[in-house]
């Protein structure tokens, strides 16, 4: 049965949220309300104010006074909004304030989301049903200028970056998040390489509204798309596979130019011979999966890996 009372860290359904944020006053009340009204609220919620200059600190103080499980941490201002490495740096700044090992589940949660009321309860139920699920999420949607509900088209084989929900043992085994743009894909590939399952579901009770659409940027949506292309290069994505995904993205807003921007980001990094992720074995694993996906499709390629890697998985102790 669900409960409006936060679980203690020792409980089997206790989960820890860590939320980096900077200047989120326009969105954060909806996130704060949707989390505090969850059927199973967090046992602990560490929110890292990463140098906000708007009303974010005042709003955080208001909610922390009302909900004892909210802990606000102020990080020294770096002087600008950052994605990729900056967000993960702020995440770890918050994680270092608590004993993460005390909680069975851990989630990196953004403050520009509106979650359905049983979101975390359902995720934990599904992880209890299948102990190989190491990381999972629902699916992000957003509303366009006309108010139309639009899917962000995230694959079923990944948990999404704005609500990275993890089993503690899986997070520890993969070594946590890398501090680079593609952290939110590298983690899922690493988990799958080690025999875990990474998954997201599009059920009505798990769809959530992303108030700031994925791939947007403090500069422009095209900057975000080029950043994504660079991240794919850093991760070691197969060139043919990435060109195919770039062409696919052309069919989604911003039409054509968005897909071209991702390809530009990838090719630019390749021409400059930028540094790639240091785990060469993981890069080979990712390319092999992607090449198989081009032939058989993502779902079959993932299913084959999950069956093949079952022996590599270690049950939680």
Helices and strands as residue ranges (DSSP letters): E 15-21, H 28-36, E 44-49, H 56-66, E 70-74, H 85-95, G 100-102, E 105-109, E 113-114, H 119-129, E 133-137, E 140-143, E 149-151, E 163-167, H 168-173, H 183-193, E 197-200, E 208-210, H 221-235, H 239-249, H 257-271, H 280-296, H 298-308, G 310-312
